[in-house]
Structures are given as structure tokens and as C-alpha cells.
Amino acid sequence: MGLSANAPLLTLGESTAEAVERALQNAYPGAARVGAVVAGQGAEQAGEQAVHGLSVPAVCAEVSYVDGVTGGNVFLLPVEGARRLAATMGAEHDAGSAEGAELTEMELSAVGEAMNQMMSAAALATSSVLGQEVEISPPQIRVVTTEAEAAEILRASAAPHVLTVSFTVADVSARLIQLVPNAFVVRMDRALEAQTTEYTTAPLGAALRAVPVRVWAELGRARMPAGTSLDLPTGSVVELDREVEDPVDLYVDGLHFATGRLRVAEDGSLQLEVEQVLGLGGAATAVAELAPPSSPPAVAVADEPEVADAPEAADEIPQAEPESPTESTEV
């Protein structure tokens, strides 16, 4: 990866690592970050390197982004460090247990609470740097027994960028691994260039222009309790927060990129006429065709429910693959 591509990644990684360090200090005074943030490209290639040398078994806390982008945050803490962290938080420990024994339910619960705080801090820091809310799934807490198992969690995310930073907790080396989607890199690249340059065209570097991204249109959203959304029968009508004549939002890998109006082509397919590209000096007009539905609605679970009627668009960005539209209920 070139320097221009690394700059936004490292800026994001530093902010997130600092937030996690503060949360760790609250849970375990003396915990500290060790070394700089290391950037790698592709969870498939960088995942194994990110967990190399990690002491296992280890407690793993994982959260995923749920707002249409891939990636998330993973924190790995070896069991012995987790046991000492739990003791600091008041969890009882059987003094007769041998070192290396499995964590008790109470210890795992205490460590899980500390990790929840770290993951929340990481998401807030990411939101602050990007200038927009980042939604995450409820944290998953599990115990991994091998490096290969930990690496597989990272590979499964399919995130294009991996940031790794080491911490010490109770004299044990832990890892924070950030799985960053392309949309975040584009957002950061724009923010950094805007600090020194006024522009009227998209300020994408050559390395970013060829990155494939997913594009979709969002007609509107609604909020409802999780129980209500799960009880919706077939044929139910959900009222969205938009009027028929309101503009439609266009998203690129989760980034609110433009607004426009829906049109119906002669062949019956949906199209989106782009009226304004956000963040640019003037309005732009273009037409993107929306693919017809080819799969049933997908349901994603999050902390706060949102219902989005969001058919995805076949984008006009070079090398992007067309996506089928889905309706998603975010809980």
C-alpha cells in the first residue's frame, strides 16, 4: 500500500487505539498500548499476521459494522490476562484452580463487560473521525484456542484493510485488530485532503479510483421495537420517514454519497437520477440503473432497530459489480 493510502488508515487506527486504551485503563489501571498501529491489506493476507505470536487460548470480543459495510473491531486477550482483569473487576476466582484452567462463568462475564466498553469506545472514536454515526452489532464474546481459529475470524470478515496494535494487560500481550471497509478509507481520504485543498471534483487518488464498491439507493427508514419487527406478518405496511416526492439517498459502501430521484425505464427497471453529489462544489446529474429484486428480504440485527427499504444500484463506478436490492430491518 502506498503512503497516500496508508495516511487515512493510520489516522483512523490511531484514534481508535487511543479510545480503547482509555477504556482499558478504566478497567485495569496500568494497561497500555505498545508500539504503533500496523496497516495490512486484505483480511485474507493480513489476518494471519495480525494474530501471529498471540498467546492462546484467548478471549475474543468481536463487533461488526451493520450499516451496509464489511468489517468491524476484534480484541484478543489471552486467558491469563483475562483472569487478572476479571479479578480487578471483582470477579471471584477459585484459588485452587491451576494456571491455564478455563475461565469461570463469572470471570468471563466480567471480562465481557470490560470488552463491551472497549468496543463501544472504538465505535465512538470511529464515528468521531469519520463525522458520521457508525452502527455496530452486539459484541460477540468467545474463547479461541488456536492462532488459526483467531485468524479465521478475521478472514471471515472479508475486510479489505486490517489495522493491528498491541496492548499489555496484566503483563500479558493483547491485540486490537480493526477491519476497515473501503468506504471508511474514502471518507478519511476526503477529510485529509479537505484540510489543505479546496476542490470541485472528487479528490480520489489513483490508488482509490480502481477500488470496487457497492452502490445502493435508500427510499426511507423507520424505527420500531425489536419485538414488533420480528412479529411483522407477510403483507404488513411499514411507514417510512420520507414522502413520495422526497429525494432518495445514494450510498457507496455505507457512505452517504449523493441524492436523486427514482425513475422507471421503458423496460420496467428502476433508475436513479443523481441530482447532487454530497461534498462536491456543485450539483451533478447522472442516471444509475437499479437492478430488479432477485432475492428475498434480508434481516440484520443491531442494537437499535431501523427499517430501510433499500434497493441496491448497479453502480457507475469503474469495476464495481452490480448488486441486487434488498430491504433490511436493522434491530
Summary of the structure (lengths in Angstrom):
residues: 331
radius of gyration: 21.8
end to end distance: 36.3
largest distance: 76.3
contacts: 1081
relative contact order: 0.16
helix: 31%
strand: 30%
